[in-house]
Amino acid sequence: DIQMTQSPSSLSASVGDRVTITCRASQNIDSYVNWYQQKPGKAPKLLIYVASSLQRGVPSRFSGSGFGTDFTFTISSLQPEDFATYYCQQSYGTPYTLGQGTKLDI
Amino acid sequence: QEQLVESGGGVVQPGRSLRLSCAASGVTFSGFPLHWVRQAPGKGLEWVAVISYDGSNKYYADSVKGRFTISRDNPKNTLSLQMTSLRAEDSAIYYCARATPTGWGSYFEYWGQGTLVTVSS
C-alpha cells in the first residue's frame, strides 16, 4: 500500500500568514495527489486535484505543487474561513490512502 | 441542487449488520467511480471502498475486506454499502463520494453529508 505522510499534524497561524503543508508518498505517484479541506461537522471539500489544479470555485490563494513523492499545499494569505483541517490523498492506486491531516488553527 | 445524501446509519450491536445507502440529486452517478470514506470520532479520514462505473470492479480497505460489500444501482442513481460482522472500530461517520477520473487517477469531487454508524452493545 502507498503511505502518505503529511506534516505538520497541527499548525498555528494568523490571518494574512502564508502556510505550507507537505505530503510525502512512500513511492512514486506521479501527480496523483488531491487536497481536501474539512471543517468541523462538515464533509470534506475538494480544493486541489492532480497536485496543482485548482477546483472550480476555490479561491486562488490555495495552490499545490509537486511530483513523484513530495507534494506541497500552500495558502498564500490566510483568511478567517481557512481555519480547518486539511488532508492529502493519493489516487495512483488502491487503497486510495489519505494523509493523517493537518489541523490549522489560530 | 447538487448533492449526495447518505442514509441507513444508526446504533448496532457488535457482530450485527447494517446497510448504508447514498442517493444522488443533481449529481451524475452513471459513468463515474463511487467511493465510501469513513471518519472515526475525532480521527482522520479513512478510505473504505470503491466501485467502478459499471460495478464490475470493487476494491476494499484491508480493514473491511470480507465484511463489507459495495454495490451500485445505476438506473436508480444509488450506491450502497452492506456491512456485516460489525466491530467497535467500525464506528464512524460514513461518507459517499463521487470520483471524477483524471488520467490514471481520480479525485473526490462530490461528497455526501455523512451518516453516523455506532457499533456498541
Interface residues (C-beta under 8 A of the other chain):
Chain A: D1 D30 Y32 N34 Y36 Q38 K42 A43 P44 K45 L46 Y49 V50 Q55 Y87 Q89 Q90 S91 Y92 T94 P95 Y96 T97 L98 G99 Q100 G101
Chain B: H35 V37 G44 L45 E46 W47 V50 Y59 Y60 A61 D62 Y95 A99 T100 T102 G103 W104 G105 S106 Y107 F108 E109 W111 G112 Q113 G114
